[in-house]
Amino acid sequence: MGSMSAMSRYSGFTIVELLIVVVVIAILAAISIVAYAGIQNRANDSAVQSDLRNIGSKIMEFQVTASRLPYSSSDFMPMGLAAARSSYGNHFTPGTSSGYNMAYCRDSSSSFVLVAASKSGNVYAYKDGSLTLGVGPMTTILTTCSNNGLSTTTAYSWFYSDGVWQSWIGG
């Protein structure tokens, strides 16, 4: 019987072994969280880029059909525009509570730019049929338009402003 009690005395894990297991699990969890955040940021960026391409294509289609760029809600409403709203960030104008994340700017020479901010913090611009990394932050619309390739504007619109999407943007 003496050998049985000696054997049961050594059959469990030591506190050091348990601490090592806990540390290894914590390290693996930290790596997973960082990887997940990166994947989530890339997914948000992809959604915003896709939205800009789709909206930009519909604006160019409108331009061909109507021989002008859209400039009012009555122009945008029938286009069936949509955005993956949860993928967008919210840039605030310093010193205010005004937040923006998607802008449309046009000039008198039939040029336009769409600018949008992803939740990842990246800003993207769609101009002349191509998508590029844009310049942020999106503060005032004139600065946002100018920073992203359209310095003179005749019309502009926030597609999202102060926490509210325009009624003609689905999603």
C-alpha positions as CSV (number, residue, x, y, z in Angstrom):
1,M,0.0,0.0,0.0
2,G,2.9,2.3,0.6
3,S,3.7,2.3,-3.1
4,M,0.2,3.3,-4.0
5,S,0.2,6.5,-1.9
6,A,3.6,7.4,-3.3
7,M,2.3,7.0,-6.8
8,S,-0.8,9.1,-6.2
9,R,1.3,11.8,-4.7
10,Y,3.1,12.3,-8.1
11,S,0.1,11.8,-10.5
12,G,-1.0,15.5,-10.9
13,F,0.4,18.6,-12.6
14,T,2.7,21.0,-10.8
15,I,1.8,24.7,-10.6
16,V,4.8,25.5,-12.9
17,E,3.4,23.1,-15.6
18,L,0.0,24.7,-15.3
19,L,1.5,28.2,-15.6
20,I,3.4,27.2,-18.7
21,V,0.2,26.0,-20.3
22,V,-1.7,29.2,-19.4
23,V,1.1,31.3,-20.8
24,V,1.2,29.4,-24.1
25,I,-2.6,29.7,-24.4
26,A,-2.4,33.4,-23.8
27,I,0.3,33.8,-26.5
28,L,-1.7,31.9,-29.0
29,A,-4.9,34.0,-28.1
30,A,-2.9,37.2,-28.6
31,I,-1.7,36.1,-32.0
32,S,-5.2,35.0,-33.1
33,I,-6.7,38.4,-32.0
34,V,-4.1,40.3,-34.0
35,A,-4.6,38.1,-37.1
36,Y,-8.4,38.5,-36.8
37,A,-8.1,42.3,-36.6
38,G,-6.0,42.3,-39.8
39,I,-8.4,40.0,-41.6
40,Q,-11.3,42.2,-40.5
41,N,-9.6,45.4,-41.8
42,R,-8.8,43.8,-45.2
43,A,-12.5,42.7,-45.4
44,N,-13.7,46.3,-44.6
45,D,-11.2,47.7,-47.2
46,S,-12.4,45.3,-49.9
47,A,-16.1,46.1,-49.2
48,V,-15.4,49.9,-49.4
49,Q,-13.4,49.5,-52.6
50,S,-16.1,47.3,-54.2
51,D,-18.8,49.9,-53.2
52,L,-16.8,52.7,-54.8
53,R,-16.3,50.8,-58.0
54,N,-20.0,49.9,-58.2
55,I,-21.2,53.4,-57.4
56,G,-18.6,55.0,-59.7
57,S,-19.8,52.7,-62.6
58,K,-23.4,53.7,-62.0
59,I,-22.4,57.4,-62.0
60,M,-20.5,56.9,-65.3
61,E,-23.5,55.0,-66.8
62,F,-25.8,57.9,-65.7
63,Q,-23.3,60.4,-67.3
64,V,-23.4,58.5,-70.6
65,T,-27.2,58.2,-70.6
66,A,-28.1,61.7,-69.4
67,S,-25.1,63.6,-70.9
68,R,-24.3,65.0,-67.5
69,L,-23.2,64.0,-64.0
70,P,-25.9,63.4,-61.3
71,Y,-26.2,66.1,-58.7
72,S,-29.4,65.7,-56.7
73,S,-31.3,63.0,-54.9
74,S,-33.7,62.7,-57.8
75,D,-30.7,61.7,-59.9
76,F,-29.3,59.3,-57.4
77,M,-32.5,57.6,-56.2
78,P,-33.3,55.6,-59.4
79,M,-29.6,54.3,-59.6
80,G,-30.1,51.8,-56.8
81,L,-26.9,52.7,-55.0
82,A,-25.8,50.5,-52.1
83,A,-23.0,50.4,-49.5
84,A,-21.8,47.9,-47.0
85,R,-22.5,50.4,-44.3
86,S,-20.8,48.5,-41.4
87,S,-17.4,48.6,-43.3
88,Y,-17.1,52.4,-43.2
89,G,-15.2,54.4,-40.7
90,N,-16.3,57.8,-39.4
91,H,-14.0,60.7,-39.8
92,F,-14.8,63.6,-37.5
93,T,-14.1,67.3,-38.3
94,P,-11.8,68.5,-35.5
95,G,-13.6,70.5,-32.9
96,T,-17.1,69.3,-34.0
97,S,-19.3,66.3,-33.8
98,S,-19.7,66.1,-37.5
99,G,-18.7,62.8,-39.0
100,Y,-18.2,61.8,-42.6
101,N,-17.2,58.7,-44.5
102,M,-18.2,59.0,-48.2
103,A,-18.2,62.0,-50.4
104,Y,-19.1,62.7,-54.1
105,C,-17.6,65.7,-55.8
106,R,-18.1,66.9,-59.4
107,D,-16.8,69.8,-61.5
108,S,-18.1,71.6,-64.6
109,S,-15.9,69.6,-67.0
110,S,-17.7,66.3,-66.3
111,S,-15.2,65.0,-63.9
112,F,-16.1,63.5,-60.5
113,V,-14.4,61.8,-57.6
114,L,-15.9,59.5,-54.9
115,V,-14.0,59.3,-51.6
116,A,-14.7,56.9,-48.8
117,A,-13.1,55.9,-45.5
118,S,-12.9,52.3,-44.4
119,K,-13.2,51.2,-40.7
120,S,-9.5,50.3,-41.0
121,G,-8.7,54.0,-41.3
122,N,-7.7,53.8,-45.0
123,V,-9.3,56.3,-47.4
124,Y,-10.0,55.3,-51.0
125,A,-10.7,57.5,-54.1
126,Y,-12.5,56.6,-57.3
127,K,-11.7,59.0,-60.1
128,D,-11.7,58.6,-63.9
129,G,-12.7,54.9,-63.7
130,S,-9.9,53.9,-61.4
131,L,-9.6,53.3,-57.7
132,T,-6.6,54.5,-55.7
133,L,-5.5,54.9,-52.1
134,G,-7.0,58.3,-51.2
135,V,-5.9,61.1,-48.9
136,G,-7.7,61.6,-45.6
137,P,-8.8,62.5,-43.1
138,M,-12.2,63.5,-44.5
139,T,-12.9,66.8,-42.7
140,T,-14.6,69.4,-45.0
141,I,-15.9,68.3,-48.3
142,L,-13.9,70.9,-50.3
143,T,-10.7,69.7,-48.6
144,T,-11.6,66.1,-49.2
145,C,-12.4,66.7,-52.9
146,S,-9.2,68.8,-53.4
147,N,-7.0,66.3,-51.6
148,N,-8.3,63.5,-53.8
149,G,-7.9,65.1,-57.3
150,L,-10.8,67.5,-57.8
151,S,-9.8,71.0,-56.8
152,T,-12.7,72.9,-58.4
153,T,-16.1,71.7,-57.6
154,T,-19.5,72.8,-58.8
155,A,-21.5,70.3,-56.8
156,Y,-20.7,67.9,-53.9
157,S,-22.5,65.8,-51.5
158,W,-21.8,63.7,-48.4
159,F,-23.3,60.3,-48.9
160,Y,-23.0,59.9,-45.2
161,S,-23.0,62.8,-42.8
162,D,-23.4,63.2,-39.0
163,G,-24.3,59.5,-38.5
164,V,-26.9,59.3,-41.2
165,W,-26.7,57.8,-44.7
166,Q,-28.5,59.6,-47.5
167,S,-31.9,58.0,-48.1
168,W,-31.0,56.9,-51.6
169,I,-28.0,54.8,-50.4
170,G,-29.2,51.2,-49.7
171,G,-27.3,48.8,-47.6
